[in-house]
Amino acid sequence: MTLSILIPTYDYVCYTLVHDLQKQCEIADNLDKYEIIVMEDGGKDQVKAIANLKINDLPNCRYIRKKENVGRAYNINNLVKEAKGDWCIIMDCDAQVISNNYIKNYISATKQHPDGDVIIGGLTNPTTLPSPKVSLRYTYEKDAEPYRTTQYCNAHPYSRFCTFNVMIKRTLILATPFHPTFTKYGFEDIFMGVELSRKKVSIIYIENPLQHTGFDDNNIFLKKTETALTMLHKAGDMLLPYTRLGKVVDKCHKWHMENTLYLCYRITKPFLRKNLLGEKPNMRFFAFYKLGYYIGLTK
């Protein structure tokens, strides 16, 4: 088989990740050709860009730096166009390889699941909080873990689609690129899951995780969440009904509760932000914050 590993990045040094992947590809059986491509999406940090330039010194590896920031969805589409492999592994730049058999496991999965067009290896998080400054993102990720088990995901394959760590046939993603609506952070993976569901694409989840290491600090993650909700509002009916938040919003609309909930959100917003930006964020508060923020976008 031929393989392209595609890593979209923005102001993040991922040389170690590429180096670890390249070493595994070199010794992998049944791998005829491989390439690893990192594409910088208009990053501004010159120091990090210089550090990533070392990727070009590794065999079969490329670091491509784009001047214009087009968003993660466009960046992945561009990476796929650059790729030459029959299969593409797409992963986040803040991933860490934690198994010496990572590449081998994916290759084996294509043999074990010959009808699978998409194979997802999953992710894992550090067992302890890396820093109080990242408590919101870390707590959110840990809270989501029960919905990321292989068993749960195989039972709900489309709603759990995620490109943090996924292997997909290149012809499939060329025919089903990420939607141009998602020019900024958020919800591009969920919409891709909807598109794959419509096409009845076979998705298989296996135990082959990468570890998530790049936790945003609380202020940045809350801002990213607001950006994602703005993207969700922009997408409108083509995506909202397929999200958990959308189902809650629909109930609020049917029960004529939007104005009351939005008033509660505005009154409690300072308290909510204080909790979410603190060391022990409450995920129920986070859910209400997202609901109130989204309702505000509709006003």
HELIX and SHEET records of a PDB file:
HELIX    1   1 TYR A   15  ILE A   27  1                                  13    
HELIX    2   2 GLN A   46  ASN A   52  1                                   7    
HELIX    3   3 LEU A   53  ASP A   57  5                                   5    
HELIX    4   4 ARG A   72  GLU A   82  1                                  11    
HELIX    5   5 TYR A  102  GLN A  112  1                                  11    
HELIX    6   6 PRO A  132  VAL A  134  5                                   3    
HELIX    7   7 SER A  135  ASP A  143  1                                   9    
HELIX    8   8 GLU A  145  TYR A  147  5                                   3    
HELIX    9   9 THR A  150  ALA A  155  1                                   6    
HELIX   10  10 ARG A  170  ALA A  175  1                                   6    
HELIX   11  11 GLU A  188  ARG A  198  1                                  11    
HELIX   12  12 ASN A  218  ALA A  235  1                                  18    
HELIX   13  13 GLY A  236  MET A  238  5                                   3    
HELIX   14  14 LEU A  240  TYR A  242  5                                   3    
HELIX   15  15 ARG A  244  LYS A  254  1                                  11    
HELIX   16  16 GLU A  258  LEU A  276  1                                  19    
HELIX   17  17 MET A  283  LEU A  297  1                                  15    
SHEET    1   A 7 CYS A  61  LYS A  66  0                                        
SHEET    2   A 7 LYS A  33  ASP A  41  1                                        
SHEET    3   A 7 THR A   2  THR A   9  1                                        
SHEET    4   A 7 TRP A  87  MET A  91  1                                        
SHEET    5   A 7 ASN A 165  LYS A 169 -1                                        
SHEET    6   A 7 VAL A 118  ILE A 120 -1                                        
SHEET    7   A 7 ILE A 203  TYR A 205  1                                        
SHEET    1   B 3 ALA A  95  VAL A  97  0                                        
SHEET    2   B 3 LEU A 210  HIS A 212 -1                                        
SHEET    3   B 3 LEU A 123  THR A 124  1                                        
END                                                                             
